[in-house]
């Protein structure tokens, strides 16, 4: 009700854009409107003052109670007008005919119910000074509705808008880390039946690497349902991808609820994981520089010329150079007859280098979930690049260095670029690099070579095929350009997610019908296998054509099948295997790498990144919400604000 972020009201003076999308897909552009939830930027001048402890309430007279101005934070860091009015009604009850009129309990309970999702989204308790039983009275006792006048003004405002079909509203503004966390949690609460949030770890400065998941069964891997991930803001100063992913989460949730069949089909058949910011520390540094040069006295307006400010994490580590260099290992072993370029173990020597907590978190993440494909969103160019990113010749900076799945990667890159408004157009003005006749895609090493990249790691260590999307020349575009960029990239993002339903899928079982974990799925002519997940299911991205596919597992006989994939298939073909128990002869053994795949952080040097903070007595401390540091900075920790304290 009153806390719905989809209600539309009057135009704000800020000029920020807020765009409704109808269920039919028509885009309607409106000026940003102050919805019933005020959308203050979470800056120091907008933060509520430190609230006092409950002991200072002084009974029912409100002495020492912070007005609702200092009350609960709503959806994006602002104070809800209804909560503000309720607080005022407690502090200053109405007098009629020399009789004290107290606010109605039914009004308080209605607001509390309507705002429950906002408080749950930020893990905050309902304000003690708005205790519906203590400070409000029943209708029988004689009360008044403190929100009546506010409702009348809202009805007048809404009456000025012509009726229209339900729509999705997205506010195309930048979001601080705190606002981003809150939007993700609020979105998950709004669509709790199809989404959830979870953290894969923390940054150097302790910020959560928060992921939102969309699925018809959130939190669980469903048999034969492919998993896909989208990662943004790996370089902290490349922020457009971060914003697009925040908008995408809101779009997916809202359109699903509005009955958009395309979105419902996508979410009901795919498990989608979105990490908007892999480098929240770097983002803060880049955003601070933008704020400095966006001062009202700056006549040049929005300018961001710091190509390196905020790129690295808080340890000054470039995260896209910090992953294990498995590409060099693949090159060194590629002449071995039995060698396959997949599931290469992380060498022990890697753990003696400086591993960023963000890198560590992502490596654990991709090892724990059977991702099929992925996109990492960057900025600085307008092109999609794909592995390998490291040149096959160490002294060649721009050498075409394809993977065994060159054709599949090209198709993935084409899927994104062709759906983009301008990326695939050879006449599009680029940012300095020459991509003539490339159609908006390029092999990474042919563009420029570097080792330790995330895309190469995904391909060589897991089943996941990852592309790198460079979204444009401006790494930190002006706010008024965000809506235009969303229009350019929305179809590309949706088409890319839908493309995971391509190639082959199936289940590998034993003779008793039990799924075989870790079985290898091989394609003749492609020296790169994928492995089955926990329950024996697999997904193998392939282009159309005739393929010879083999399923094998230690201790079982191999089974080979010939399949034909038509060019216009709309979903993956289903090919199952049943393997019989067998004793492998020595000459049948596959190439065994020197290291084992399961060795991860073998010396426990980085496991501290995953450990929970412990209290004085060794007990695990409850993780505090993002707003806790602000409210506890004076030294008096207001534990009454915590929902689960």
Secondary structure, DSSP 8 states (H G I E B T S, - for coil): -TT-TT----B-TT--EEEEEETTS-EEEEE-B--SS-----STTTS------GGGG-TTS-TT---GGGS---TTSS--HHHHHHHHHHHS-EEETTEEEEEBHHHHHHHHHHTHHHHHHTTB---GGG-HHHH-B-GGG-EE-TTHHHHHHHHHHHHTS-----EEEEEES---HHHHHHHHHHHHHHTTTTEEEEEEEE-TTS-EEEEEEE-TTTTS--TT-EEEEEEE-SSTT--HHHHHHHHHHHHHHHHHHTT-HHHHHHHHHEEEEEES-S-HHHHHHHHHHHHHHT-TT-TT-S----SSTTTS-TTS--GGG-S--HHHHHHHHTTSTT--SSS----GGGGGS---HHHHHHHHHHHHS-EEEEEEEE-SEEEEEES--S-SSTT-SS-----TTHHHHHHHHHHHHHHSSSTT-TTS--SSS--TTSTTEEEHHHH---SS-HHHHHHHHSS-EEEEEEEES-TT--GGGHHHHHHHHHHHHHHHHHTTS-SEEEEEEETTS-B-TT-EEEETTEEEEEE--TTSEEEE---SEEEEEEEE-TTB--EEEEEEE-TT-SS-EE--EEE-B----GGG-----SS-TT-SSTT-SSGGGGS--B-TTS-B-----TTHHHHTTTS---GGGBTT-
